[in-house]
Amino acid sequence: MRRWLITGISSGIGAALAKAALARGDHVTGAARDAQAISAFEAEGAGRTRGIVADMSDPRQVLRLACEALAAGHVDILVNNAGQSLFGAVEEVDLDDARGLFEVNFFSPWALTQALLPHFRSRGSGTIVQLSSGCGLNGTPGLGAYCASKFALEGLTETLALEVAALGIRTMLVEPGAIATRFISHGTREAQLRIADYGFLSGQGKTVLDGYYATAASPPEAVAEAILAALDGETLPLRLPVGEDMRGALAQKASALAALAG
């Protein structure tokens, strides 16, 4: 039985992964902002779930989450899944809003990782799974702030993987493409500033993304299955792309890097 700590378990990938882990007989500590979602989650686990209400935008609550999770027992797998998005051209996005986005998408995973690393080092084992995105590989018009936060998470995790591999700690970046979750309706905000030259983006963020997701989205269960399969393998990949659209994203990135190399 493995013991998980998963953030953002109220819906989407977090909920699907928690359910899949429980189906295997594992124990899951899950975090979410919504107390009702936590109650529902705990009711599903037959004694193998523990829910903690935590707002990942608040550094104090992130550290409390780590302390409460470790007080309940050891952790084998940390999954930094909680995230937000912000739609607007780079010029339109308010920098305070961007900082808030980074708090959830970048600094809270960093803080939670830091908080659990002493535990993993003392045990000589542990796995850190970071939910990145196709937007962590390539820039996307209208999603500059979100892309920047995921690019930052990618760089941090690449470095972390090199630092902890010899300590028995495994690290993986999960890069989903379009996934059929509530992320667009509940996790994406619009920049308030409107600049006419960006009219093809301004105020159309959710509409554009909804249209794309309607034709290209994979179910969140596909991501959960891919994560479990990767964890079961002999060698954990540093990057785990999920979804048909990620093939194009990876090819685009490889092509751009090849062009830079000359």
C-alpha positions as CSV (number, residue, x, y, z in Angstrom):
1,M,0.0,0.0,0.0
2,R,1.4,3.3,-1.1
3,R,0.6,6.6,0.7
4,W,-0.1,9.6,-1.5
5,L,-0.4,13.3,-0.9
6,I,-2.4,14.9,-3.8
7,T,-3.4,18.6,-4.1
8,G,-6.5,19.7,-5.9
9,I,-8.5,16.5,-5.4
10,S,-12.0,18.1,-5.7
11,S,-12.2,17.5,-9.5
12,G,-10.4,16.7,-12.7
13,I,-7.0,15.0,-12.7
14,G,-6.6,15.2,-9.0
15,A,-9.9,13.5,-8.3
16,A,-9.3,10.9,-11.0
17,L,-5.9,10.1,-9.7
18,A,-7.1,9.8,-6.1
19,K,-9.9,7.5,-7.1
20,A,-7.5,5.3,-9.2
21,A,-5.0,5.1,-6.3
22,L,-7.8,4.1,-3.8
23,A,-9.0,1.4,-6.2
24,R,-5.5,-0.1,-5.9
25,G,-5.8,-0.2,-2.1
26,D,-3.5,2.8,-1.5
27,H,-4.0,5.5,1.1
28,V,-4.6,9.1,-0.1
29,T,-4.3,12.3,1.7
30,G,-6.0,14.9,-0.5
31,A,-6.1,18.7,-0.3
32,A,-8.7,21.1,-1.7
33,R,-10.1,24.6,-0.9
34,D,-13.7,23.4,-0.7
35,A,-14.7,21.8,2.7
36,Q,-17.7,20.0,1.0
37,A,-15.4,18.4,-1.6
38,I,-13.1,17.3,1.3
39,S,-16.1,15.7,3.1
40,A,-17.2,13.8,-0.1
41,F,-13.6,12.7,-0.7
42,E,-13.2,11.3,2.9
43,A,-16.5,9.4,2.6
44,E,-15.2,7.5,-0.5
45,G,-12.1,6.1,1.0
46,A,-13.3,3.3,3.4
47,G,-10.8,4.5,6.0
48,R,-8.0,5.1,3.5
49,T,-8.6,8.8,2.8
50,R,-7.7,11.9,4.8
51,G,-8.9,15.3,3.6
52,I,-7.3,18.6,4.4
53,V,-8.8,22.0,3.5
54,A,-6.0,24.1,2.2
55,D,-5.8,27.1,-0.1
56,M,-2.6,26.7,-2.2
57,S,-2.3,30.4,-2.7
58,D,-1.6,30.9,1.0
59,P,2.0,29.8,1.9
60,R,1.0,29.3,5.6
61,Q,-1.7,26.9,4.6
62,V,0.7,25.0,2.3
63,L,3.1,24.4,5.1
64,R,0.3,23.4,7.5
65,L,-0.8,20.9,4.8
66,A,2.6,19.3,4.8
67,C,2.8,19.1,8.6
68,E,-0.7,17.6,8.9
69,A,0.0,15.1,6.1
70,L,3.3,13.9,7.7
71,A,1.7,13.8,11.2
72,A,-0.7,11.2,9.9
73,G,2.1,8.9,8.6
74,H,4.8,8.6,6.0
75,V,4.3,9.8,2.4
76,D,5.5,7.8,-0.6
77,I,4.2,10.0,-3.4
78,L,3.7,13.8,-3.6
79,V,1.5,15.0,-6.4
80,N,1.4,18.8,-6.9
81,N,-1.7,19.0,-9.0
82,A,-3.6,22.1,-7.9
83,G,-3.4,24.9,-10.5
84,Q,-5.0,28.0,-12.0
85,S,-4.9,29.8,-15.3
86,L,-5.2,33.4,-16.5
87,F,-6.2,34.4,-20.0
88,G,-5.0,37.7,-21.5
89,A,-2.2,39.0,-23.7
90,V,1.1,39.6,-21.9
91,E,0.5,43.4,-22.1
92,E,-3.0,43.1,-20.6
93,V,-2.3,40.9,-17.6
94,D,-2.1,42.7,-14.3
95,L,1.2,41.8,-12.6
96,D,-0.4,41.3,-9.2
97,D,-2.7,38.7,-10.8
98,A,0.3,37.1,-12.4
99,R,2.0,36.9,-9.0
100,G,-1.1,35.3,-7.5
101,L,-1.0,32.7,-10.4
102,F,2.6,31.9,-9.7
103,E,1.8,31.5,-6.0
104,V,-0.5,28.6,-6.9
105,N,1.2,27.1,-9.9
106,F,4.9,27.5,-8.9
107,F,5.6,28.6,-5.4
108,S,3.2,26.3,-3.6
109,P,4.6,23.2,-5.4
110,W,8.1,24.4,-4.6
111,A,7.1,24.9,-0.9
112,L,5.4,21.6,-0.6
113,T,8.3,19.8,-2.3
114,Q,10.7,21.5,0.1
115,A,8.6,20.5,3.1
116,L,8.6,16.8,2.1
117,L,12.2,16.5,0.9
118,P,13.6,16.0,4.4
119,H,11.1,13.2,5.0
120,F,12.0,11.6,1.6
121,R,15.8,12.0,2.3
122,S,15.4,10.4,5.7
123,R,13.7,7.4,4.2
124,G,15.9,7.2,1.2
125,S,12.9,7.1,-1.1
126,G,10.0,9.1,-2.4
127,T,8.4,10.3,-5.6
128,I,7.5,13.8,-6.6
129,V,5.0,14.2,-9.4
130,Q,4.5,17.8,-10.8
131,L,1.5,18.5,-13.0
132,S,2.9,20.7,-15.8
133,S,1.2,21.3,-19.1
134,G,1.7,21.5,-22.8
135,C,1.9,25.2,-22.1
136,G,5.1,24.4,-20.1
137,L,6.7,23.4,-23.4
138,N,5.6,26.0,-25.9
139,G,4.2,29.6,-25.6
140,T,0.5,30.0,-26.3
141,P,-1.1,33.4,-27.3
142,G,-3.3,34.6,-24.5
143,L,-1.8,32.3,-21.9
144,G,1.5,34.0,-21.3
145,A,1.2,34.1,-17.5
146,Y,0.1,30.4,-17.3
147,C,2.9,29.4,-19.7
148,A,5.4,31.3,-17.7
149,S,4.4,29.5,-14.5
150,K,4.6,26.1,-16.1
151,F,7.9,26.9,-17.8
152,A,9.2,27.8,-14.3
153,L,7.9,24.6,-12.8
154,E,9.6,22.6,-15.6
155,G,13.0,24.3,-15.0
156,L,12.7,23.8,-11.2
157,T,11.8,20.1,-11.6
158,E,14.6,19.4,-14.2
159,T,17.1,20.8,-11.7
160,L,15.5,19.0,-8.7
161,A,15.7,15.7,-10.6
162,L,19.4,16.1,-11.0
163,E,19.9,17.0,-7.3
164,V,17.9,14.2,-5.7
165,A,18.3,11.2,-8.0
166,A,21.3,9.9,-6.0
167,L,19.2,10.1,-2.8
168,G,16.7,7.6,-3.9
169,I,14.1,10.2,-4.8
170,R,12.3,10.1,-8.1
171,T,10.8,13.1,-10.0
172,M,8.4,13.3,-12.9
173,L,6.8,16.1,-14.9
174,V,3.3,15.3,-16.2
175,E,2.5,17.2,-19.4
176,P,-1.2,16.9,-20.3
177,G,-2.7,18.5,-23.3
178,A,-6.4,19.3,-23.4
179,I,-8.1,17.4,-20.6
180,A,-11.9,17.4,-20.0
181,T,-12.0,18.9,-16.6
182,R,-13.6,22.0,-14.9
183,F,-10.3,23.8,-15.3
184,I,-11.5,26.3,-17.9
185,S,-14.8,27.1,-16.2
186,H,-13.5,27.2,-12.6
187,G,-9.7,27.6,-12.9
188,T,-9.3,30.2,-15.6
189,R,-9.8,34.0,-15.1
190,E,-9.7,36.8,-17.7
191,A,-7.4,39.8,-17.6
192,Q,-9.4,42.9,-16.9
193,L,-7.5,45.3,-19.2
194,R,-8.7,45.3,-22.8
195,I,-6.4,46.5,-25.6
196,A,-7.9,46.8,-29.1
197,D,-4.8,45.4,-30.9
198,Y,-5.3,42.1,-29.0
199,G,-9.0,42.0,-29.9
200,F,-8.6,38.4,-31.2
201,L,-7.7,37.4,-27.6
202,S,-9.3,39.9,-25.3
203,G,-12.5,38.8,-23.5
204,Q,-12.6,35.6,-25.6
205,G,-10.3,33.4,-23.5
206,K,-12.8,30.9,-22.1
207,T,-14.7,30.8,-25.4
208,V,-11.5,30.0,-27.4
209,L,-10.4,27.4,-24.9
210,D,-13.8,25.8,-24.6
211,G,-13.9,25.4,-28.3
212,Y,-10.5,23.8,-28.4
213,Y,-11.2,21.5,-25.5
214,A,-14.5,20.4,-27.0
215,T,-12.7,18.8,-30.0
216,A,-9.4,17.7,-28.5
217,A,-9.9,16.9,-24.8
218,S,-9.0,13.6,-23.2
219,P,-10.7,12.3,-20.0
220,P,-8.8,13.0,-16.7
221,E,-8.9,9.2,-16.1
222,A,-6.4,8.9,-19.0
223,V,-3.9,11.1,-17.2
224,A,-4.4,9.1,-14.0
225,E,-3.8,5.8,-15.8
226,A,-0.7,7.2,-17.5
227,I,0.7,8.3,-14.2
228,L,0.1,5.0,-12.5
229,A,1.6,3.1,-15.4
230,A,4.7,5.3,-15.3
231,L,5.1,4.9,-11.5
232,D,4.9,1.1,-12.0
233,G,7.6,1.0,-14.6
234,E,11.2,0.2,-13.9
235,T,12.4,3.7,-14.8
236,L,10.4,6.8,-14.1
237,P,10.5,9.2,-17.1
238,L,11.4,12.8,-16.3
239,R,8.6,13.9,-18.7
240,L,5.2,12.1,-19.2
241,P,3.2,13.7,-22.1
242,V,-0.5,12.7,-22.1
243,G,-2.9,13.3,-24.9
244,E,-2.8,13.3,-28.7
245,D,-2.2,17.0,-28.9
246,M,1.0,16.7,-26.9
247,R,2.8,14.9,-29.8
248,G,2.6,18.2,-31.8
249,A,3.7,20.2,-28.8
250,L,6.8,18.0,-28.2
251,A,7.6,18.0,-31.9
252,Q,7.3,21.8,-32.0
253,K,9.7,22.1,-29.1
254,A,12.2,19.7,-30.5
255,S,12.1,21.6,-33.8
256,A,12.7,25.0,-32.1
257,L,15.6,23.6,-30.1
258,A,17.1,22.1,-33.3
259,A,16.8,25.5,-35.0
260,L,18.6,27.2,-32.1
261,A,21.4,24.6,-32.3
262,G,22.0,25.6,-35.9
